[in-house]
Structures are given as structure tokens and as C-alpha cells.
């Protein structure tokens, strides 16, 4: 390629192809063409560090939208989105690009443009996070329609219990998505999680002998959908979760489970309300409205240089990397609500009170069983007492028999993953080590 380019020629590469450990020609799997393009761009960028090298992906859509325009007609095409935001959207149902190619682009600072093969209209840039992106708490929403929820109650609250459950599923190739474990009470805990609806029967069969031995009970629902919002700006804004929950409450949509990430909030709703829920949260964050011209878009990131042999080695080993970084935080405390009445709007009212107090919420976990919900969330430890007070005040109006526990002596561990890793593998590995 270098020789042809030096001669002024245009190079056409088939892509999608590779070799296995034995040297046999094989394919790269789903997303392989995009991954080929990004990998070649990374190598060319290394050759010419003083020149702007970017990668354009031509597809059947003209860019990245705030959500699927086939479901929400007012969805808006984004001028730009960060690597992390695009990775999160891909993980929660947005299918424009495979996550592997985005991970390559992020690792080697290759700006990506997604645009249409059928028109000359500008597409969407996928680039490193820009300062202006923090001004918008949410950039997009997505849905996974066919999920199944499983709740395992009355588990012994001792180390190793979660490991047994997730090891069984990992060994059978079942991918676990949302996981919500509530704080243990009276020596017992509850774990809720989701799997693809097509794997529900298999999962229940695997869990039956384990839960029977542990004296646990299992509830399940195969008719649920996951709706998520994503945005790097939510790290800097309070009240994001409350706005999402309030919108759903106004439409009387009940939340079956809640989990959050650094830049993502996901809720589980009844399948028959999934499409409606997506439209509601899209409207709640005014994602269909124009945000004006995109300011200071940088498509030429700072140059990161590797020796060429190191770069090709890193490219070839990308598939093997499971965990890229582990971070800990020791400045957060947890508020745990037990026995919250399972009624639309209850979560919204709690987080409305917390947001009005100016408290930024980090992790949120909600799990249901027997018509009641356990809800827990983390806040800066300096705000823990204030969070307890406002939570109790809110509960007095909506669920007076619920109880509140606060714990300032916790640490949060964040495991940052390479995106080709299956969630079940990571869960099982983490639980087995600790």
C-alpha cells in the first residue's frame, strides 16, 4: 500500500479478511470491513504523523442519529459524537457501526466519518470527546426490544454466591446484560439481571439446581425491553436520571429495573411499552431539537506515536484484551431504600428531591420482587447525610413504610473493558477473583 500510494495510485483493499493462528485465511467477522478501514488508517496515520488522516465509513444511512428514525421520526442527525458515546450507544442497541471498529479508532486516535453511500450530504464525525459535548447531558437514546428479566431472591449474602450464578451462564455462552444486586438484609440478597429473550429458557434450566441448593427463589419475565440514554455530559449535570424517570412517569410507564454507567442510564420496561418509552425519553431531553452549529469540532487529535512494530503488534492483539483499566473511588456513599412501593413515579419523586438538593447521583440500581422495589444509589460522601434527609422526606409522601440505610464506608471499582469482551465473561472473571 505504501509503495502504491507513493506512486500516486489509488489503493482498493477488499478488507474483512485476515489469518488465524495457523496462517489460514479467514474472515474478521461482523464489522470486519469497518475494522479493516480503521486499522489501515491507523497505520497510515503512523506513517505520516504531520498530516491529517481520517477514515470515512460509507453505509446505507447518512450519519448517526439521536435514535432510530424508523421508530422516532423526529430523530436528528448528529454533527459529531465522541468515541465513548458511540461505544455506549452501540452497546445498548444502536446498530449503525460495530463496536470493534470504534474501539480501534479510539485507541489509535483516528477520526471517523459515517456518511451515506447514496448522497453527498455531510455525515457524523466520531472523534475524541470535545469540551462543548459536556454542555449536553444526553446525546442519544436506544432500545433493545427483546430482553428477559430474571430475579433471584433469598440468596445467601456471602462472597462467591454471585460467582456461582454467572459462571454457569458464562460457560454456556449466555450473555448477561443489566445486573442489579441490592444491598443484603438479614443475611440474604437479591440479584436481578437480563439476558436475551431467546436465552430465557436455557438460563432458567441452568439456574434451577444452583438456586435450589442455595434455598433461593426465582422470578422471571420474558416480555421486557431495555431503553437507554447516553451522553458524556451527564457526568457534569445533576437531575439527568430524574428527568428521564419523570418523563416515563408522566406516561405511566413503570420501571422494572434500573442500572447506570458513567455516561449511560438504562431502564427496563414492559415490552409493549418499549417503543413508547423510547419516544418519551427522546422527547424529555429534546433530542429532536437543533442544538445550533457544532462549535470547535476538532477532527485532528493530538498525535500519539508508537514504533511501527509496536503499533502492528497492538492491532493484532486487540482481540485478546479484556480489561484496559481498573479505577477505584473511595469518596462515595450509598443510600439504600428497602420496601419501596412499586408504583410509576416513585423513583422520579425521590430523584427529583435529590436533584433539587443539588446532589449529583452516580450509580443507580433498582430491582423488583413481590410488588416492592429495592433502590440504591451512590452520592459524594460529603452529601450523604443530606441525601438521606431528602430521601426520607420523599418517602414520607409516597411509601412511608419503606426504610433507608446509608453506608459511608464503601469503595467503587470501575472495570474498563475492551468492547469485544462478552459481559458474561467479565462478570464471571471479576466474581471468581474476589
Beta strands, then each sheet from edge to edge (+ up, - down):
strand 1: 17-19
strand 2: 25-27
strand 3: 54-59
strand 4: 80-82
strand 5: 111-116
strand 6: 124-127
strand 7: 140-156
strand 8: 176-181
strand 9: 188-196
strand 10: 217-230
strand 11: 257-260
strand 12: 264-270
strand 13: 323-329
strand 14: 332-341
strand 15: 361-369
strand 16: 372-380
strand 17: 403-407
strand 18: 412-417
sheet 1: 1+ 2-
sheet 2: 3+ 5+ 6- 4-
sheet 3: 8+ 9- 7+ 10- 12+ 11- 15+ 16- 14+ 17-
sheet 4: 13+ 18-
end
